[in-house]
Amino acid sequence: MHTHFSKDCTTSPERLVARCLKVGFGCIAVTDHNTIRGGVEVAKIAPFKVI
């Protein structure tokens, strides 16, 4: 998944985590372009595994 740290997405890490919780995901992969910043931010707040 992408966060707003990629130019082709506008989803904040907080919004991504909220949506993943709503649909019941237990793990996600954050695949932003040319940066790991989105993954790091998501991992700080997500109660599930982030890769």
N, CA, C and O atoms as CSV, one atom per row, in Angstrom:
chain,resi,resn,atom,element,x,y,z
A,1,MET,N,N,0.845,-1.162,0.000
A,1,MET,CA,C,0.000,0.000,0.000
A,1,MET,C,C,0.897,1.235,0.000
A,1,MET,O,O,2.072,1.149,0.358
A,2,HIS,N,N,0.358,2.361,-0.393
A,2,HIS,CA,C,1.107,3.612,-0.429
A,2,HIS,C,C,0.519,4.600,0.584
A,2,HIS,O,O,-0.640,4.496,0.986
A,3,THR,N,N,1.350,5.549,0.975
A,3,THR,CA,C,0.911,6.665,1.813
A,3,THR,C,C,1.178,7.959,1.052
A,3,THR,O,O,1.662,7.937,-0.080
A,4,HIS,N,N,0.864,9.060,1.668
A,4,HIS,CA,C,1.068,10.347,0.998
A,4,HIS,C,C,2.545,10.703,0.806
A,4,HIS,O,O,2.861,11.750,0.241
A,5,PHE,N,N,3.440,9.845,1.270
A,5,PHE,CA,C,4.858,10.054,1.006
A,5,PHE,C,C,5.229,9.640,-0.417
A,5,PHE,O,O,6.336,9.928,-0.873
A,6,SER,N,N,4.325,8.972,-1.118
A,6,SER,CA,C,4.462,8.696,-2.553
A,6,SER,C,C,3.651,9.740,-3.303
A,6,SER,O,O,2.583,10.153,-2.850
A,7,LYS,N,N,4.155,10.158,-4.433
A,7,LYS,CA,C,3.470,11.205,-5.200
A,7,LYS,C,C,2.140,10.757,-5.790
A,7,LYS,O,O,1.329,11.593,-6.190
A,8,ASP,N,N,1.904,9.445,-5.848
A,8,ASP,CA,C,0.666,8.955,-6.463
A,8,ASP,C,C,-0.401,8.564,-5.447
A,8,ASP,O,O,-1.326,7.821,-5.773
A,9,CYS,N,N,-0.277,9.060,-4.217
A,9,CYS,CA,C,-1.245,8.718,-3.171
A,9,CYS,C,C,-1.445,9.908,-2.241
A,9,CYS,O,O,-0.516,10.681,-2.007
A,10,THR,N,N,-2.648,10.054,-1.717
A,10,THR,CA,C,-2.936,11.150,-0.788
A,10,THR,C,C,-3.335,10.652,0.598
A,10,THR,O,O,-3.775,11.443,1.433
A,11,THR,N,N,-3.189,9.360,0.853
A,11,THR,CA,C,-3.628,8.765,2.114
A,11,THR,C,C,-2.582,8.950,3.206
A,11,THR,O,O,-1.422,8.572,3.037
A,12,SER,N,N,-2.996,9.532,4.322
A,12,SER,CA,C,-2.081,9.700,5.453
A,12,SER,C,C,-1.863,8.353,6.140
A,12,SER,O,O,-2.694,7.453,6.017
A,13,PRO,N,N,-0.751,8.212,6.862
A,13,PRO,CA,C,-0.539,6.980,7.620
A,13,PRO,C,C,-1.685,6.693,8.591
A,13,PRO,O,O,-2.087,5.540,8.750
A,14,GLU,N,N,-2.204,7.714,9.228
A,14,GLU,CA,C,-3.304,7.540,10.173
A,14,GLU,C,C,-4.559,7.008,9.488
A,14,GLU,O,O,-5.228,6.113,10.004
A,15,ARG,N,N,-4.865,7.561,8.340
A,15,ARG,CA,C,-6.052,7.111,7.593
A,15,ARG,C,C,-5.863,5.681,7.083
A,15,ARG,O,O,-6.808,4.892,7.078
A,16,LEU,N,N,-4.662,5.355,6.661
A,16,LEU,CA,C,-4.378,4.002,6.191
A,16,LEU,C,C,-4.566,2.989,7.314
A,16,LEU,O,O,-5.182,1.944,7.110
A,17,VAL,N,N,-4.043,3.290,8.493
A,17,VAL,CA,C,-4.196,2.385,9.639
A,17,VAL,C,C,-5.671,2.231,9.992
A,17,VAL,O,O,-6.137,1.117,10.230
A,18,ALA,N,N,-6.402,3.330,10.028
A,18,ALA,CA,C,-7.827,3.267,10.372
A,18,ALA,C,C,-8.593,2.384,9.391
A,18,ALA,O,O,-9.431,1.583,9.803
A,19,ARG,N,N,-8.315,2.522,8.114
A,19,ARG,CA,C,-9.008,1.714,7.101
A,19,ARG,C,C,-8.634,0.237,7.228
A,19,ARG,O,O,-9.495,-0.635,7.116
A,20,CYS,N,N,-7.369,-0.037,7.458
A,20,CYS,CA,C,-6.923,-1.427,7.616
A,20,CYS,C,C,-7.578,-2.076,8.831
A,20,CYS,O,O,-7.959,-3.245,8.779
A,21,LEU,N,N,-7.709,-1.335,9.908
A,21,LEU,CA,C,-8.387,-1.866,11.091
A,21,LEU,C,C,-9.856,-2.140,10.792
A,21,LEU,O,O,-10.410,-3.148,11.231
A,22,LYS,N,N,-10.479,-1.237,10.043
A,22,LYS,CA,C,-11.897,-1.391,9.729
A,22,LYS,C,C,-12.169,-2.655,8.916
A,22,LYS,O,O,-13.181,-3.323,9.130
A,23,VAL,N,N,-11.282,-2.984,7.995
A,23,VAL,CA,C,-11.491,-4.172,7.162
A,23,VAL,C,C,-10.872,-5.432,7.758
A,23,VAL,O,O,-11.044,-6.525,7.218
A,24,GLY,N,N,-10.152,-5.282,8.870
A,24,GLY,CA,C,-9.648,-6.446,9.585
A,24,GLY,C,C,-8.298,-6.982,9.151
A,24,GLY,O,O,-7.993,-8.148,9.402
A,25,PHE,N,N,-7.481,-6.160,8.506
A,25,PHE,CA,C,-6.153,-6.621,8.110
A,25,PHE,C,C,-5.286,-6.870,9.337
A,25,PHE,O,O,-5.325,-6.099,10.296
A,26,GLY,N,N,-4.512,-7.935,9.310
A,26,GLY,CA,C,-3.596,-8.259,10.400
A,26,GLY,C,C,-2.161,-7.908,10.088
A,26,GLY,O,O,-1.295,-7.975,10.960
A,27,CYS,N,N,-1.902,-7.529,8.829
A,27,CYS,CA,C,-0.555,-7.203,8.369
A,27,CYS,C,C,-0.682,-6.452,7.048
A,27,CYS,O,O,-1.555,-6.763,6.237
A,28,ILE,N,N,0.190,-5.460,6.829
A,28,ILE,CA,C,0.217,-4.776,5.536
A,28,ILE,C,C,1.661,-4.531,5.122
A,28,ILE,O,O,2.565,-4.526,5.958
A,29,ALA,N,N,1.868,-4.329,3.839
A,29,ALA,CA,C,3.161,-3.916,3.294
A,29,ALA,C,C,3.000,-2.493,2.768
A,29,ALA,O,O,2.124,-2.219,1.947
A,30,VAL,N,N,3.844,-1.605,3.243
A,30,VAL,CA,C,3.832,-0.227,2.761
A,30,VAL,C,C,4.928,-0.127,1.702
A,30,VAL,O,O,6.100,-0.383,1.977
A,31,THR,N,N,4.534,0.246,0.502
A,31,THR,CA,C,5.441,0.211,-0.649
A,31,THR,C,C,5.560,1.573,-1.327
A,31,THR,O,O,5.451,1.676,-2.549
A,32,ASP,N,N,5.781,2.601,-0.541
A,32,ASP,CA,C,5.954,3.933,-1.110
A,32,ASP,C,C,7.160,3.953,-2.048
A,32,ASP,O,O,8.093,3.164,-1.897
A,33,HIS,N,N,7.124,4.861,-3.011
A,33,HIS,CA,C,8.205,4.989,-3.983
A,33,HIS,C,C,9.384,5.768,-3.405
A,33,HIS,O,O,9.208,6.881,-2.907
A,34,ASN,N,N,10.572,5.195,-3.468
A,34,ASN,CA,C,11.837,5.867,-3.130
A,34,ASN,C,C,11.949,6.353,-1.690
A,34,ASN,O,O,12.747,7.243,-1.400
A,35,THR,N,N,11.162,5.782,-0.790
A,35,THR,CA,C,11.242,6.173,0.613
A,35,THR,C,C,10.640,5.085,1.494
A,35,THR,O,O,9.753,4.343,1.072
A,36,ILE,N,N,11.138,5.005,2.721
A,36,ILE,CA,C,10.539,4.094,3.703
A,36,ILE,C,C,9.772,4.877,4.763
A,36,ILE,O,O,9.249,4.299,5.716
A,37,ARG,N,N,9.709,6.173,4.593
A,37,ARG,CA,C,9.098,7.038,5.612
A,37,ARG,C,C,7.654,6.665,5.936
A,37,ARG,O,O,7.267,6.669,7.104
A,38,GLY,N,N,6.863,6.348,4.934
A,38,GLY,CA,C,5.473,5.952,5.173
A,38,GLY,C,C,5.388,4.693,6.005
A,38,GLY,O,O,4.582,4.608,6.932
A,39,GLY,N,N,6.212,3.716,5.681
A,39,GLY,CA,C,6.233,2.472,6.448
A,39,GLY,C,C,6.639,2.684,7.884
A,39,GLY,O,O,6.073,2.075,8.792
A,40,VAL,N,N,7.609,3.538,8.095
A,40,VAL,CA,C,8.060,3.847,9.455
A,40,VAL,C,C,6.940,4.516,10.246
A,40,VAL,O,O,6.691,4.160,11.397
A,41,GLU,N,N,6.267,5.482,9.632
A,41,GLU,CA,C,5.175,6.184,10.315
A,41,GLU,C,C,3.999,5.251,10.606
A,41,GLU,O,O,3.419,5.304,11.691
A,42,VAL,N,N,3.651,4.410,9.654
A,42,VAL,CA,C,2.557,3.462,9.868
A,42,VAL,C,C,2.922,2.495,10.993
A,42,VAL,O,O,2.094,2.207,11.857
A,43,ALA,N,N,4.148,1.999,10.984
A,43,ALA,CA,C,4.584,1.041,12.006
A,43,ALA,C,C,4.533,1.632,13.413
A,43,ALA,O,O,4.326,0.900,14.380
A,44,LYS,N,N,4.718,2.936,13.538
A,44,LYS,CA,C,4.666,3.595,14.851
A,44,LYS,C,C,3.266,3.558,15.461
A,44,LYS,O,O,3.123,3.521,16.683
A,45,ILE,N,N,2.235,3.567,14.619
A,45,ILE,CA,C,0.869,3.695,15.140
A,45,ILE,C,C,-0.005,2.466,14.930
A,45,ILE,O,O,-1.077,2.360,15.526
A,46,ALA,N,N,0.437,1.547,14.096
A,46,ALA,CA,C,-0.399,0.383,13.767
A,46,ALA,C,C,-0.302,-0.700,14.837
A,46,ALA,O,O,0.796,-1.019,15.293
A,47,PRO,N,N,-1.435,-1.268,15.240
A,47,PRO,CA,C,-1.422,-2.372,16.197
A,47,PRO,C,C,-1.236,-3.729,15.511
A,47,PRO,O,O,-1.369,-4.776,16.145
A,48,PHE,N,N,-0.928,-3.699,14.211
A,48,PHE,CA,C,-0.706,-4.919,13.443
A,48,PHE,C,C,0.679,-4.843,12.804
A,48,PHE,O,O,1.328,-3.797,12.837
A,49,LYS,N,N,1.122,-5.943,12.231
A,49,LYS,CA,C,2.447,-6.020,11.630
A,49,LYS,C,C,2.512,-5.196,10.348
A,49,LYS,O,O,1.594,-5.223,9.528
A,50,VAL,N,N,3.612,-4.464,10.191
A,50,VAL,CA,C,3.852,-3.656,8.993
A,50,VAL,C,C,5.181,-4.098,8.396
A,50,VAL,O,O,6.210,-4.117,9.071
A,51,ILE,N,N,5.136,-4.453,7.110
A,51,ILE,CA,C,6.381,-4.849,6.440
A,51,ILE,C,C,6.645,-3.948,5.261
A,51,ILE,O,O,7.647,-4.118,4.566
